[in-house]
Amino acid sequence: MSLTYQIAASEVIDETIVNKSRFICYLSPCSTNEAAKIFLKSIIQLHPQARHHCYAFVSSHPKNSQCYGFSDDGEPSGTAGRPMLQVLQGSDVGEICAVVVRYFGGIKLGTGGLQRAYGGSVRQALTLLKTKTKIPMVHKTLACQYTQVNDVLHLLSLIGGEVVEQCYQENVALTLAIPEESLSLIKEQLQTLSSGQLILHSVK
């Protein structure tokens, strides 16, 4: 699994009509399960008269099988939420929630028709979505000498890390945000730089 991944960076509203039924798809960034539920609630308040408010979300890496959820909201089981989730997971975009509001048009679509309509609604909306690259970061602390600070900051800049906190006393205490995929590399570089003196520690 690649550590960097694409995440939703915009909201999208897109409507499709299938046999007189309106399917309105809302996409929104969401980095927690709770954020997805709050977004769903806001859409339900926008469309209180709609018959169904089906949703699916992936709140982490798109391949993370632990951070997702979906609901058919009264549609036949397996015809709405799961097809929507499959489209989201297949898009390789993480931290995203999709809510599809359906206004029934009087013509039943059948299970296959519903699956195609809900999945297709999300797929079409995804073509309008802006994304950005998410680089998972880990936080570490590091104690160093004043004379080592510039070398440490140089190594950090090479891997796209950043200083979160710094405390200058007898020594320098740094809290660093380090790209997860570069953690092993910077550990080695720090040890080489300092003959094994510079060691990263977990944040307490």
MARVO-265046 format. One record per residue (C-alpha): residue number from 0; x, y, z. Coordinates in steps of 0.1 Angstrom, whole numbers, always signed. Last residue first. Layout:
REM residues N
@resi NUM; x X; y Y; z Z
...
***
This chain:
REM residues 204
@resi 203; x +50; y +113; z +249
@resi 202; x +61; y +120; z +213
@resi 201; x +81; y +90; z +201
@resi 200; x +119; y +94; z +201
@resi 199; x +143; y +102; z +173
@resi 198; x +180; y +96; z +180
@resi 197; x +209; y +119; z +173
@resi 196; x +240; y +105; z +190
@resi 195; x +248; y +76; z +166
@resi 194; x +279; y +91; z +150
@resi 193; x +261; y +124; z +147
@resi 192; x +255; y +128; z +109
@resi 191; x +254; y +90; z +103
@resi 190; x +228; y +86; z +131
@resi 189; x +207; y +115; z +117
@resi 188; x +209; y +101; z +82
@resi 187; x +198; y +66; z +93
@resi 186; x +168; y +80; z +112
@resi 185; x +160; y +102; z +82
@resi 184; x +158; y +73; z +59
@resi 183; x +137; y +51; z +82
@resi 182; x +111; y +79; z +86
@resi 181; x +109; y +88; z +49
@resi 180; x +76; y +69; z +42
@resi 179; x +60; y +84; z +73
@resi 178; x +67; y +119; z +63
@resi 177; x +82; y +136; z +94
@resi 176; x +66; y +161; z +117
@resi 175; x +92; y +172; z +142
@resi 174; x +92; y +182; z +178
@resi 173; x +126; y +197; z +186
@resi 172; x +145; y +201; z +219
@resi 171; x +177; y +222; z +216
@resi 170; x +202; y +218; z +244
@resi 169; x +209; y +240; z +274
@resi 168; x +176; y +257; z +266
@resi 167; x +161; y +263; z +231
@resi 166; x +126; y +248; z +227
@resi 165; x +112; y +240; z +193
@resi 164; x +78; y +229; z +182
@resi 163; x +62; y +216; z +150
@resi 162; x +94; y +216; z +128
@resi 161; x +87; y +204; z +93
@resi 160; x +93; y +174; z +70
@resi 159; x +95; y +175; z +32
@resi 158; x +123; y +150; z +29
@resi 157; x +151; y +174; z +20
@resi 156; x +138; y +200; z +44
@resi 155; x +143; y +177; z +74
@resi 154; x +179; y +170; z +64
@resi 153; x +186; y +207; z +63
@resi 152; x +168; y +213; z +96
@resi 151; x +190; y +187; z +113
@resi 150; x +222; y +201; z +98
@resi 149; x +212; y +236; z +109
@resi 148; x +204; y +224; z +144
@resi 147; x +236; y +205; z +150
@resi 146; x +258; y +233; z +165
@resi 145; x +230; y +241; z +190
@resi 144; x +232; y +205; z +202
@resi 143; x +204; y +181; z +197
@resi 142; x +173; y +166; z +213
@resi 141; x +147; y +151; z +189
@resi 140; x +110; y +145; z +193
@resi 139; x +89; y +126; z +168
@resi 138; x +55; y +132; z +151
@resi 137; x +45; y +110; z +121
@resi 136; x +32; y +123; z +88
@resi 135; x +9; y +108; z +62
@resi 134; x +14; y +126; z +29
@resi 133; x -20; y +134; z +13
@resi 132; x -20; y +144; z -23
@resi 131; x -48; y +167; z -35
@resi 130; x -81; y +161; z -52
@resi 129; x -107; y +182; z -71
@resi 128; x -139; y +164; z -79
@resi 127; x -159; y +169; z -111
@resi 126; x -152; y +134; z -125
@resi 125; x -162; y +120; z -91
@resi 124; x -197; y +133; z -96
@resi 123; x -202; y +109; z -125
@resi 122; x -190; y +79; z -106
@resi 121; x -212; y +88; z -76
@resi 120; x -243; y +90; z -98
@resi 119; x -233; y +58; z -117
@resi 118; x -231; y +38; z -85
@resi 117; x -265; y +50; z -74
@resi 116; x -281; y +45; z -108
@resi 115; x -263; y +12; z -117
@resi 114; x -272; y -4; z -83
@resi 113; x -308; y +9; z -86
@resi 112; x -312; y -5; z -121
@resi 111; x -299; y -39; z -110
@resi 110; x -322; y -40; z -81
@resi 109; x -353; y -29; z -100
@resi 108; x -359; y +6; z -114
@resi 107; x -394; y +12; z -102
@resi 106; x -411; y +41; z -120
@resi 105; x -429; y +68; z -100
@resi 104; x -402; y +95; z -101
@resi 103; x -387; y +89; z -66
@resi 102; x -366; y +117; z -54
@resi 101; x -332; y +102; z -44
@resi 100; x -305; y +119; z -24
@resi 99; x -270; y +104; z -29
@resi 98; x -245; y +111; z -2
@resi 97; x -208; y +106; z -9
@resi 96; x -180; y +110; z +17
@resi 95; x -143; y +113; z +10
@resi 94; x -111; y +109; z +30
@resi 93; x -95; y +87; z +3
@resi 92; x -94; y +87; z -35
@resi 91; x -83; y +55; z -53
@resi 90; x -115; y +57; z -75
@resi 89; x -122; y +20; z -70
@resi 88; x -129; y +26; z -33
@resi 87; x -154; y +54; z -40
@resi 86; x -171; y +33; z -67
@resi 85; x -173; y +3; z -44
@resi 84; x -188; y +25; z -17
@resi 83; x -216; y +37; z -40
@resi 82; x -224; y +2; z -50
@resi 81; x -225; y -8; z -13
@resi 80; x -247; y +21; z -2
@resi 79; x -273; y +18; z -30
@resi 78; x -287; y -16; z -41
@resi 77; x -272; y -39; z -15
@resi 76; x -304; y -42; z +6
@resi 75; x -335; y -28; z -11
@resi 74; x -336; y +10; z -6
@resi 73; x -346; y +21; z +29
@resi 72; x -315; y +41; z +37
@resi 71; x -291; y +19; z +17
@resi 70; x -262; y +28; z +41
@resi 69; x -224; y +29; z +39
@resi 68; x -193; y +29; z +61
@resi 67; x -156; y +31; z +58
@resi 66; x -124; y +31; z +79
@resi 65; x -114; y -5; z +85
@resi 64; x -106; y -18; z +50
@resi 63; x -80; y +9; z +43
@resi 62; x -74; y +8; z +6
@resi 61; x -88; y +43; z +0
@resi 60; x -66; y +56; z +29
@resi 59; x -88; y +72; z +56
@resi 58; x -124; y +83; z +60
@resi 57; x -140; y +62; z +32
@resi 56; x -177; y +71; z +29
@resi 55; x -209; y +58; z +16
@resi 54; x -244; y +73; z +17
@resi 53; x -281; y +69; z +8
@resi 52; x -306; y +97; z +16
@resi 51; x -339; y +82; z +4
@resi 50; x -375; y +95; z +0
@resi 49; x -366; y +131; z -3
@resi 48; x -388; y +156; z +15
@resi 47; x -363; y +166; z +41
@resi 46; x -337; y +176; z +14
@resi 45; x -314; y +202; z +29
@resi 44; x -318; y +188; z +64
@resi 43; x -309; y +153; z +51
@resi 42; x -279; y +168; z +34
@resi 41; x -267; y +184; z +67
@resi 40; x -271; y +151; z +86
@resi 39; x -250; y +133; z +60
@resi 38; x -222; y +158; z +64
@resi 37; x -223; y +153; z +102
@resi 36; x -222; y +116; z +98
@resi 35; x -192; y +118; z +74
@resi 34; x -174; y +141; z +99
@resi 33; x -179; y +115; z +126
@resi 32; x -164; y +87; z +105
@resi 31; x -132; y +109; z +103
@resi 30; x -112; y +126; z +75
@resi 29; x -142; y +138; z +54
@resi 28; x -140; y +158; z +21
@resi 27; x -174; y +162; z +5
@resi 26; x -193; y +147; z -24
@resi 25; x -231; y +153; z -29
@resi 24; x -249; y +132; z -55
@resi 23; x -285; y +142; z -65
@resi 22; x -304; y +113; z -81
@resi 21; x -338; y +124; z -95
@resi 20; x -362; y +96; z -105
@resi 19; x -379; y +102; z -139
@resi 18; x -365; y +70; z -154
@resi 17; x -330; y +79; z -143
@resi 16; x -322; y +116; z -139
@resi 15; x -288; y +128; z -128
@resi 14; x -277; y +155; z -105
@resi 13; x -242; y +166; z -94
@resi 12; x -230; y +185; z -63
@resi 11; x -193; y +185; z -56
@resi 10; x -172; y +196; z -26
@resi 9; x -135; y +201; z -29
@resi 8; x -101; y +187; z -18
@resi 7; x -109; y +149; z -17
@resi 6; x -79; y +129; z -9
@resi 5; x -52; y +113; z -31
@resi 4; x -26; y +90; z -15
@resi 3; x +8; y +88; z +0
@resi 2; x +17; y +57; z +20
@resi 1; x +14; y +34; z -10
@resi 0; x +0; y +0; z +0
***
